[in-house]
Amino acid sequence: MTKNYSRYPNQYPDSTGHFGDYGGSYIPPELQVEMDKITDAYLHICKTHKFIEELRSIRKHYQGRPTPVFHADRLSQLCGGAQIYLKREDLNHTGAHKLNHCMGEALLAKYLGKKKLIAETGAGQHGVAMATAAAYFGIKCEIHMGEVDIVKEAPNVIRMKLLGATVVPVSFGLKTLKEAVDSAFQAYLRDPITSIYCIGSVVGPHPFPMMVRDFQAVVGIESREQFLDMTGELPDVVCACVGGGSNAMGIFSGFINDPVKLVGVEPGGRSLNLGDHAATAAFGKPGIIHGFKCYLLQDEKGEPAAVYSIASGLDYPGVGPEHSLMKDDGRISYEIANDIEALDGFYTLGRVEGIIPALESAHAVAYSMKLAKEMGHGSILVNLSGRGDKDLDFVTETYGFNLDEAKKSLL
Ligand SMILES: *Cc1c(COP(=O)(O)O)cnc(C)c1O
């Protein structure tokens, strides 16, 4: 490790919201006024005893934290090498890590007296988590979602509606996550005083990348302690899938100062041609999207490129600014798992351990399976960011019930 992170996490971002060159805030002045208010309020409120205690109580009594770390013994044997451990964020209430930052954001909204939460969603997981948080606090909720994802992730749309949220279909562009963010931003701009925009990952203008990381840091803090308790050592490698990068930044933040290799796993999609994947840190160039600077997959005009992944929650052309910095620093490495490998992880974890992962998390599982074999010994801690219930219909109808069927369906 070349760089000194001894002041982490307070080291980043700086007071202007920058992580090195990345992050910042590239937004209209009227929105900047509101973001500054949110930043000031957050920096003050998050340090108060009352806020900390309320969030701690919610995590324990409502979300069911701490989530366990599980030694995936049979999966490790199957791979024949390093021991694989899973941080079970699939067991967090609503079935993914996202509720960690949604409860934090909604609690902040309550302290700020906001009446409505506005959010975007890709896989529907952020929408469900947001709608859950809104119901918990008795605040209105409006979720923007691309029409393609509405069809693909129908069970989550039903959940959001049952939780009392309004789902706004987004019908422009590719009708997926990027357009949903655009649409939610526009809605927030129309009403920034009584509503608050709650972004779904460590992306967007300052203070969101910082705030979401801080709320997700519980994953890293818990799993470091749990892993030490279980094994007496730190893991050799910690890996997590990266869309915007919140579950990854959450678990990585617990190990930044440790001699532990951190690997973000990006979606390789159906090929490595632009448009067929969403491997942003691997193939992007610095650019601006949704009010912040980061590695960005761009078309020849420098606009955010069309991206694709089998996992709706990973198909975003940008990536968090902190990931962008840590890629340049060499503190976090980025690897790729493609659709077929993710399906292998999805089917295998179900059969071998009785845990059906979200397609997003299956990318990290697939990478750990490959890496375990290569390493031969040692240990890998995987952030299992969510459960696969939302993907069951889509996977079985499109690809069948095992990897052989899936490969045939792709011929
Ligand atoms: C949304 C989602 C992701 C991707 O988001 P990050 O911000 O990159 O963590 C990963 N896994 C699951 C289960 C998700 O719902």
The ligand as an SDF file (V2000), in Angstrom:
LIG
                    3D

 15 15  0  0  0  0  0  0  0  0999 V2000
  -28.7450   -2.1480   -6.0700 C   0  0  0  0  0  0  0  0  0  0  0  0
  -28.0310   -3.3660   -5.7970 C   0  0  0  0  0  0  0  0  0  0  0  0
  -26.6610   -3.4900   -6.0680 C   0  0  0  0  0  0  0  0  0  0  0  0
  -25.8550   -2.4050   -6.7440 C   0  0  0  0  0  0  0  0  0  0  0  0
  -25.7290   -1.2410   -6.0350 O   0  0  0  0  0  0  0  0  0  0  0  0
  -24.3570   -0.7710   -5.3760 P   0  0  0  0  0  0  0  0  0  0  0  0
  -24.6160    0.6380   -5.0260 O   0  0  0  0  0  0  0  0  0  0  0  0
  -23.2950   -0.9490   -6.3960 O   0  0  0  0  0  0  0  0  0  0  0  0
  -24.1350   -1.6270   -4.2030 O   0  0  0  0  0  0  0  0  0  0  0  0
  -26.0230   -4.6500   -5.7090 C   0  0  0  0  0  0  0  0  0  0  0  0
  -26.6910   -5.6700   -5.1450 N   0  0  0  0  0  0  0  0  0  0  0  0
  -28.0100   -5.6060   -4.8810 C   0  0  0  0  0  0  0  0  0  0  0  0
  -28.6840   -6.7710   -4.2570 C   0  0  0  0  0  0  0  0  0  0  0  0
  -28.7220   -4.4600   -5.2030 C   0  0  0  0  0  0  0  0  0  0  0  0
  -30.0220   -4.4060   -4.9420 O   0  0  0  0  0  0  0  0  0  0  0  0
  1  2  1  0
  2  3  1  0
  2 14  2  0
  3  4  1  0
  3 10  2  0
  4  5  1  0
  5  6  1  0
  6  7  2  0
  6  8  1  0
  6  9  1  0
 10 11  1  0
 11 12  2  0
 12 13  1  0
 12 14  1  0
 14 15  1  0
M  END
$$$$
